Amino acid sequence: MIIGKISKNEKKVKFTEKIICTNCSKQVPGGLQTGESYYQTEQFKKELENFKKSYLCGICRDKKRQEN
């Protein structure tokens, strides 16, 4: 999954992060990618924390869609 910004012709940084569904508490694979210049910036860290706080696994996301 790509998070953040990747400019044209920029190297991608692949990293693993512990990601847990906020609804059912299942741990999901945490393989993420971002651009080399964006990686480890303050904006990146904030975006990653917000992503982890609001992440839903595929099952919970599908249930939410069906409810709406």
Secondary structure, DSSP 8 states (H G I E B T S, - for coil): -B-S---TT--EEEEE--EE-TTT--EE--EEEEETTTTTSHHHHHHHHHHHHH---HHHHHHHHHH-
